[in-house]
Structure formats: C-alpha cells, structure tokens
Amino acid sequence: MNTEKRYALSELIVLVALRVAIGWHFMYEGVSKLLQGNWTAYAFLMDSRGWFSGLFRSLAGSPTALAITDQLNMWGLTLIGFALITGTFTKFAKAGAVVLLLFYFAAQPPLMMAEYLLPAEGTYLWVNKNLIEMLAVAVLFVFPTAHIIGVDRLLKKFI
C-alpha cells in the first residue's frame, strides 16, 4: 500500500472515530436525561451569564418555553447522537450539533469574572469543551465520512 493511500485510510479511520465519539457523547447525554424522567434545563438556564443571559433566563421562567426547551434538548441530543454514530443524515445531525453547542456556549460562556452556581468540570477562559466539540463537528463538515462509512452511503442511492 502506498503512503498516500495509507494516510487516506488513517485519516478516514480517525475521522469516523471522531464522528462516532461525538455521537456517543450526544446520545448518552440525551438518553440519560430522558431516563431520569424529571430532568430539566431550568438550573442551567437560570445560571446563564453573558450577553444572552436574559433570553435564557426568560426560557427558564416560562413553563411552556421550558417544557419545549427540555424536550428539544433531550430528543435533539439523542437523535443527533444516533445519527452521527450510524452515519445517517449526517449533514442535518452536524448542523443540529453545532446549533446545540452554540446555545450551550452562549448560555454559559467561559468569561472572566463569570461565576456559575453549578459545578464546572474545570476552569475555562474563552475556550471550553462546548467550543472545542463545536470545532470538532466543523472538522466533520469539512471532511465528511458517512458517505463512505455510514448509512448515508446507502441512502445516497435513493436521495
């Protein structure tokens, strides 16, 4: 096998692994929230800081908006994750992933002097796990893999 083909195969394997890992993260987060039965984004939204905190707090303050937000979050995470793992409708799944991650980032941006009530996994300044995962999904937009390894390969014959 020549060097160019070996690198192409290695790149494909790493990109598929990245897609599946992000998919697993999304799907697990969604399923775990669904299985809790009483999960809500209320505390996360009320703890919002930064430029859009008024919007996120208003979502938490409206029972109807909060119920819709909770359902969209739980099912969005689950379905996006499943789609990324299986390589099904990945363009839509990646777009959905970017939108969700952008909302998470905007709700609790890693700003100086922003103190959140909910415990954090670390200390961040400008860059946090949501931004990094969003950039990783952007890499998957630039280097798609599901048309080679995924259900999208089968679907492209019909769509």
DRENPA-3360 file (N, C-alpha, C; in nm, 2 decimals, always signed):
BEGIN
1 = MNTEKRYA = +0.09/-0.12/+0.00/+0.00/+0.00/+0.00/+0.09/+0.12/+0.00 ~ +0.06/+0.22/-0.09/+0.15/+0.33/-0.10/+0.12/+0.43/+0.02 ~ +0.21/+0.52/+0.04/+0.20/+0.62/+0.15/+0.07/+0.70/+0.15 ~ +0.03/+0.75/+0.03/-0.09/+0.83/+0.01/-0.21/+0.76/+0.05 ~ -0.23/+0.63/+0.01/-0.35/+0.55/+0.04/-0.35/+0.52/+0.19 ~ -0.23/+0.49/+0.25/-0.22/+0.46/+0.39/-0.27/+0.58/+0.47 ~ -0.22/+0.70/+0.44/-0.26/+0.82/+0.51/-0.41/+0.85/+0.49 ~ -0.46/+0.82/+0.37/-0.61/+0.84/+0.35/-0.69/+0.75/+0.43;
9 = LSELIVLV = -0.65/+0.63/+0.45/-0.72/+0.53/+0.53/-0.71/+0.57/+0.68 ~ -0.59/+0.61/+0.72/-0.57/+0.65/+0.86/-0.66/+0.77/+0.89 ~ -0.66/+0.87/+0.80/-0.74/+0.99/+0.82/-0.89/+0.95/+0.83 ~ -0.93/+0.86/+0.74/-1.07/+0.82/+0.74/-1.11/+0.75/+0.88 ~ -1.02/+0.66/+0.92/-1.04/+0.59/+1.05/-1.05/+0.69/+1.16 ~ -0.96/+0.79/+1.17/-0.97/+0.89/+1.28/-1.09/+0.97/+1.27 ~ -1.13/+1.02/+1.15/-1.25/+1.10/+1.13/-1.38/+1.02/+1.17 ~ -1.38/+0.90/+1.13/-1.50/+0.82/+1.17/-1.50/+0.80/+1.32;
17 = ALRVAIGW = -1.39/+0.77/+1.38/-1.38/+0.76/+1.52/-1.43/+0.89/+1.59 ~ -1.39/+1.00/+1.54/-1.43/+1.13/+1.59/-1.58/+1.15/+1.58 ~ -1.63/+1.11/+1.47/-1.78/+1.13/+1.45/-1.86/+1.04/+1.54 ~ -1.81/+0.91/+1.56/-1.88/+0.82/+1.65/-1.86/+0.86/+1.79 ~ -1.75/+0.91/+1.83/-1.72/+0.95/+1.97/-1.81/+1.07/+2.00 ~ -1.82/+1.17/+1.91/-1.91/+1.28/+1.94/-2.06/+1.24/+1.94 ~ -2.09/+1.15/+1.85/-2.22/+1.09/+1.85/-2.26/+1.02/+1.98 ~ -2.16/+0.94/+2.03/-2.18/+0.87/+2.16/-2.20/+0.97/+2.27;
25 = HFMYEGVS = -2.12/+1.08/+2.27/-2.14/+1.18/+2.38/-2.28/+1.24/+2.37 ~ -2.32/+1.28/+2.25/-2.45/+1.34/+2.24/-2.56/+1.24/+2.28 ~ -2.56/+1.12/+2.23/-2.66/+1.02/+2.25/-2.67/+0.98/+2.40 ~ -2.56/+0.96/+2.46/-2.56/+0.93/+2.60/-2.62/+1.04/+2.69 ~ -2.58/+1.16/+2.66/-2.63/+1.28/+2.73/-2.78/+1.28/+2.72 ~ -2.83/+1.26/+2.59/-2.98/+1.27/+2.57/-3.05/+1.15/+2.64 ~ -3.00/+1.03/+2.62/-3.07/+0.92/+2.68/-3.07/+0.92/+2.83 ~ -2.96/+0.97/+2.89/-2.95/+0.98/+3.04/-3.05/+1.08/+3.09;
33 = KLLQGNWT = -3.07/+1.19/+3.01/-3.17/+1.29/+3.05/-3.31/+1.23/+3.04 ~ -3.34/+1.16/+2.93/-3.47/+1.10/+2.91/-3.50/+1.00/+3.02 ~ -3.41/+0.92/+3.05/-3.43/+0.81/+3.15/-3.45/+0.87/+3.30 ~ -3.40/+0.99/+3.32/-3.42/+1.05/+3.45/-3.56/+1.08/+3.48 ~ -3.64/+1.11/+3.38/-3.78/+1.13/+3.39/-3.82/+1.27/+3.44 ~ -3.73/+1.33/+3.52/-3.77/+1.46/+3.57/-3.66/+1.56/+3.54 ~ -3.57/+1.53/+3.44/-3.46/+1.62/+3.41/-3.52/+1.75/+3.35 ~ -3.46/+1.86/+3.38/-3.49/+1.99/+3.33/-3.37/+2.08/+3.31;
41 = AYAFLMDS = -3.37/+2.17/+3.22/-3.26/+2.26/+3.19/-3.27/+2.39/+3.28 ~ -3.37/+2.39/+3.37/-3.40/+2.51/+3.44/-3.28/+2.57/+3.51 ~ -3.21/+2.49/+3.59/-3.09/+2.54/+3.66/-2.98/+2.59/+3.57 ~ -2.96/+2.52/+3.46/-2.86/+2.56/+3.36/-2.90/+2.70/+3.30 ~ -3.02/+2.71/+3.26/-3.07/+2.83/+3.20/-3.07/+2.95/+3.30 ~ -3.11/+2.93/+3.42/-3.12/+3.03/+3.52/-2.98/+3.08/+3.56 ~ -2.88/+2.99/+3.55/-2.74/+3.02/+3.58/-2.67/+3.09/+3.47 ~ -2.74/+3.12/+3.36/-2.68/+3.18/+3.24/-2.61/+3.31/+3.28;
49 = RGWFSGLF = -2.49/+3.34/+3.22/-2.42/+3.46/+3.23/-2.39/+3.51/+3.09 ~ -2.35/+3.63/+3.07/-2.30/+3.68/+2.94/-2.41/+3.75/+2.87 ~ -2.39/+3.77/+2.74/-2.46/+3.85/+2.65/-2.61/+3.81/+2.64 ~ -2.64/+3.68/+2.64/-2.77/+3.64/+2.61/-2.84/+3.58/+2.74 ~ -2.79/+3.61/+2.85/-2.85/+3.56/+2.98/-3.00/+3.59/+2.99 ~ -3.04/+3.71/+2.95/-3.18/+3.75/+2.96/-3.27/+3.65/+2.88 ~ -3.23/+3.61/+2.76/-3.30/+3.52/+2.68/-3.31/+3.39/+2.75 ~ -3.20/+3.33/+2.79/-3.20/+3.20/+2.85/-3.28/+3.20/+2.98;
57 = RSLAGSPT = -3.27/+3.30/+3.06/-3.35/+3.31/+3.19/-3.50/+3.32/+3.16 ~ -3.53/+3.39/+3.05/-3.67/+3.40/+3.02/-3.73/+3.27/+2.97 ~ -3.65/+3.19/+2.90/-3.69/+3.05/+2.87/-3.72/+2.97/+2.99 ~ -3.63/+2.98/+3.09/-3.65/+2.91/+3.22/-3.77/+2.96/+3.30 ~ -3.80/+3.09/+3.28/-3.91/+3.15/+3.36/-4.05/+3.12/+3.30 ~ -4.06/+3.07/+3.18/-4.19/+3.03/+3.12/-4.20/+2.88/+3.12 ~ -4.30/+2.83/+3.19/-4.32/+2.68/+3.20/-4.34/+2.62/+3.06 ~ -4.41/+2.69/+2.97/-4.43/+2.63/+2.84/-4.29/+2.63/+2.76;
65 = ALAITDQL = -4.22/+2.74/+2.76/-4.10/+2.75/+2.69/-3.99/+2.65/+2.75 ~ -4.00/+2.64/+2.88/-3.90/+2.54/+2.95/-3.93/+2.40/+2.91 ~ -4.06/+2.36/+2.90/-4.10/+2.23/+2.86/-4.06/+2.20/+2.72 ~ -4.08/+2.29/+2.63/-4.03/+2.28/+2.49/-3.88/+2.27/+2.48 ~ -3.81/+2.35/+2.56/-3.66/+2.35/+2.56/-3.61/+2.22/+2.61 ~ -3.67/+2.17/+2.72/-3.63/+2.04/+2.77/-3.65/+1.93/+2.67 ~ -3.76/+1.92/+2.61/-3.79/+1.81/+2.51/-3.70/+1.83/+2.39 ~ -3.68/+1.95/+2.34/-3.59/+1.97/+2.22/-3.44/+1.93/+2.26;
73 = NMWGLTLI = -3.40/+1.96/+2.38/-3.27/+1.93/+2.43/-3.25/+1.78/+2.44 ~ -3.34/+1.71/+2.51/-3.33/+1.57/+2.53/-3.33/+1.49/+2.40 ~ -3.44/+1.52/+2.32/-3.45/+1.44/+2.20/-3.35/+1.48/+2.09 ~ -3.32/+1.61/+2.09/-3.21/+1.66/+2.00/-3.08/+1.59/+2.02 ~ -3.04/+1.58/+2.15/-2.91/+1.52/+2.18/-2.92/+1.37/+2.14 ~ -3.03/+1.30/+2.18/-3.04/+1.16/+2.15/-3.04/+1.13/+2.00 ~ -3.12/+1.21/+1.92/-3.13/+1.18/+1.78/-3.00/+1.22/+1.70 ~ -2.95/+1.34/+1.74/-2.82/+1.38/+1.68/-2.71/+1.27/+1.70;
81 = GFALITGT = -2.70/+1.23/+1.83/-2.60/+1.13/+1.86/-2.62/+1.00/+1.78 ~ -2.75/+0.95/+1.77/-2.77/+0.83/+1.70/-2.74/+0.85/+1.55 ~ -2.77/+0.96/+1.49/-2.74/+0.99/+1.35/-2.59/+0.99/+1.33 ~ -2.51/+1.05/+1.42/-2.37/+1.06/+1.40/-2.31/+0.92/+1.41 ~ -2.35/+0.84/+1.51/-2.30/+0.71/+1.53/-2.32/+0.62/+1.41 ~ -2.44/+0.63/+1.35/-2.48/+0.54/+1.24/-2.44/+0.60/+1.11 ~ -2.41/+0.73/+1.10/-2.38/+0.79/+0.98/-2.50/+0.82/+0.89 ~ -2.61/+0.85/+0.96/-2.74/+0.87/+0.89/-2.78/+1.02/+0.90;
89 = FTKFAKAG = -2.81/+1.07/+0.78/-2.85/+1.22/+0.77/-2.75/+1.30/+0.84 ~ -2.62/+1.28/+0.82/-2.52/+1.35/+0.90/-2.51/+1.50/+0.87 ~ -2.55/+1.55/+0.76/-2.55/+1.69/+0.74/-2.64/+1.76/+0.83 ~ -2.76/+1.70/+0.85/-2.86/+1.76/+0.95/-2.81/+1.74/+1.09 ~ -2.75/+1.62/+1.12/-2.71/+1.59/+1.25/-2.59/+1.69/+1.29 ~ -2.50/+1.71/+1.20/-2.39/+1.80/+1.23/-2.44/+1.95/+1.25 ~ -2.53/+1.99/+1.17/-2.59/+2.12/+1.18/-2.66/+2.13/+1.32 ~ -2.74/+2.03/+1.36/-2.80/+2.03/+1.49/-2.71/+2.03/+1.60;
97 = AVVLLLFY = -2.60/+1.96/+1.59/-2.49/+1.96/+1.69/-2.43/+2.09/+1.71 ~ -2.40/+2.16/+1.60/-2.34/+2.29/+1.61/-2.44/+2.39/+1.67 ~ -2.57/+2.38/+1.64/-2.67/+2.47/+1.70/-2.68/+2.45/+1.85 ~ -2.69/+2.32/+1.89/-2.70/+2.29/+2.04/-2.57/+2.34/+2.11 ~ -2.46/+2.31/+2.05/-2.33/+2.35/+2.12/-2.32/+2.50/+2.13 ~ -2.37/+2.57/+2.02/-2.37/+2.72/+2.02/-2.46/+2.77/+2.13 ~ -2.57/+2.71/+2.15/-2.66/+2.75/+2.26/-2.60/+2.73/+2.40 ~ -2.54/+2.61/+2.41/-2.47/+2.58/+2.54/-2.36/+2.68/+2.57;
105 = FAAQPPLM = -2.28/+2.71/+2.46/-2.17/+2.81/+2.48/-2.22/+2.95/+2.51 ~ -2.33/+2.99/+2.44/-2.39/+3.12/+2.46/-2.45/+3.14/+2.60 ~ -2.51/+3.03/+2.65/-2.58/+3.03/+2.78/-2.48/+3.04/+2.89 ~ -2.37/+2.98/+2.88/-2.27/+2.98/+2.99/-2.13/+3.00/+2.92 ~ -2.10/+3.12/+2.87/-1.97/+3.14/+2.81/-1.86/+3.14/+2.91 ~ -1.74/+3.10/+2.87/-1.63/+3.10/+2.96/-1.56/+3.24/+2.97 ~ -1.62/+3.33/+3.04/-1.58/+3.46/+3.05/-1.51/+3.49/+3.18 ~ -1.42/+3.58/+3.18/-1.35/+3.62/+3.31/-1.46/+3.68/+3.40;
113 = MAEYLLPA = -1.44/+3.65/+3.52/-1.53/+3.70/+3.63/-1.67/+3.64/+3.63 ~ -1.70/+3.55/+3.54/-1.83/+3.49/+3.54/-1.83/+3.37/+3.64 ~ -1.91/+3.38/+3.74/-1.91/+3.27/+3.84/-2.05/+3.20/+3.83 ~ -2.04/+3.07/+3.80/-2.16/+2.99/+3.79/-2.19/+2.91/+3.92 ~ -2.32/+2.90/+3.95/-2.36/+2.83/+4.06/-2.34/+2.68/+4.05 ~ -2.37/+2.63/+3.93/-2.35/+2.48/+3.90/-2.20/+2.45/+3.90 ~ -2.16/+2.33/+3.95/-2.02/+2.30/+3.94/-1.97/+2.28/+3.80 ~ -1.85/+2.33/+3.78/-1.79/+2.31/+3.64/-1.68/+2.20/+3.65;
121 = EGTYLWVN = -1.65/+2.15/+3.53/-1.55/+2.04/+3.52/-1.41/+2.10/+3.53 ~ -1.39/+2.23/+3.51/-1.26/+2.28/+3.51/-1.27/+2.44/+3.51 ~ -1.16/+2.50/+3.49/-1.15/+2.65/+3.49/-1.13/+2.68/+3.34 ~ -1.22/+2.76/+3.28/-1.21/+2.80/+3.14/-1.20/+2.95/+3.13 ~ -1.13/+2.99/+3.02/-1.13/+3.13/+2.98/-1.13/+3.13/+2.83 ~ -1.25/+3.17/+2.78/-1.28/+3.19/+2.63/-1.30/+3.06/+2.56 ~ -1.23/+2.95/+2.60/-1.24/+2.83/+2.53/-1.29/+2.72/+2.63 ~ -1.39/+2.65/+2.60/-1.44/+2.54/+2.69/-1.47/+2.42/+2.60;
129 = KNLIEMLA = -1.52/+2.32/+2.67/-1.55/+2.19/+2.60/-1.65/+2.21/+2.49 ~ -1.75/+2.29/+2.51/-1.85/+2.31/+2.41/-1.79/+2.38/+2.28 ~ -1.70/+2.47/+2.30/-1.64/+2.53/+2.18/-1.55/+2.43/+2.11 ~ -1.48/+2.35/+2.18/-1.39/+2.25/+2.12/-1.47/+2.15/+2.05 ~ -1.58/+2.10/+2.11/-1.66/+2.00/+2.04/-1.73/+2.06/+1.92 ~ -1.77/+2.19/+1.92/-1.82/+2.26/+1.81/-1.72/+2.26/+1.69 ~ -1.60/+2.29/+1.73/-1.49/+2.30/+1.62/-1.47/+2.15/+1.57 ~ -1.47/+2.05/+1.65/-1.46/+1.92/+1.60/-1.57/+1.88/+1.51;
137 = VAVLFVFP = -1.69/+1.92/+1.53/-1.80/+1.90/+1.44/-1.78/+1.98/+1.31 ~ -1.72/+2.09/+1.32/-1.69/+2.17/+1.20/-1.59/+2.10/+1.11 ~ -1.49/+2.03/+1.18/-1.40/+1.94/+1.10/-1.47/+1.84/+1.03 ~ -1.57/+1.78/+1.09/-1.65/+1.67/+1.02/-1.73/+1.73/+0.91 ~ -1.77/+1.86/+0.91/-1.84/+1.92/+0.80/-1.74/+1.93/+0.68 ~ -1.62/+1.96/+0.71/-1.52/+1.98/+0.61/-1.47/+1.85/+0.55 ~ -1.46/+1.75/+0.64/-1.42/+1.61/+0.60/-1.53/+1.51/+0.63 ~ -1.63/+1.51/+0.55/-1.74/+1.42/+0.58/-1.70/+1.27/+0.56;
145 = TAHIIGVD = -1.76/+1.18/+0.64/-1.72/+1.04/+0.63/-1.84/+0.95/+0.61 ~ -1.96/+0.99/+0.64/-2.07/+0.90/+0.63/-2.11/+0.85/+0.49 ~ -2.06/+0.92/+0.39/-2.09/+0.88/+0.26/-1.99/+0.76/+0.22 ~ -1.89/+0.74/+0.30/-1.80/+0.63/+0.28/-1.83/+0.51/+0.38 ~ -1.84/+0.55/+0.51/-1.87/+0.46/+0.62/-1.99/+0.51/+0.70 ~ -2.11/+0.46/+0.66/-2.23/+0.50/+0.73/-2.35/+0.47/+0.65 ~ -2.47/+0.49/+0.71/-2.59/+0.47/+0.64/-2.61/+0.57/+0.52 ~ -2.55/+0.68/+0.53/-2.56/+0.78/+0.42/-2.51/+0.73/+0.29;
153 = RLLKKFI = -2.41/+0.63/+0.30/-2.36/+0.57/+0.18/-2.47/+0.49/+0.10 ~ -2.56/+0.43/+0.18/-2.67/+0.35/+0.12/-2.78/+0.45/+0.07 ~ -2.80/+0.55/+0.15/-2.91/+0.65/+0.12/-2.88/+0.73/+0.00 ~ -2.75/+0.76/-0.03/-2.72/+0.85/-0.15/-2.77/+0.79/-0.28 ~ -2.80/+0.66/-0.28/-2.85/+0.60/-0.40/-3.00/+0.63/-0.42 ~ -3.07/+0.66/-0.31/-3.21/+0.69/-0.31/-3.25/+0.84/-0.30 ~ -3.15/+0.92/-0.26/-3.18/+1.06/-0.24/-3.11/+1.14/-0.34;
% end
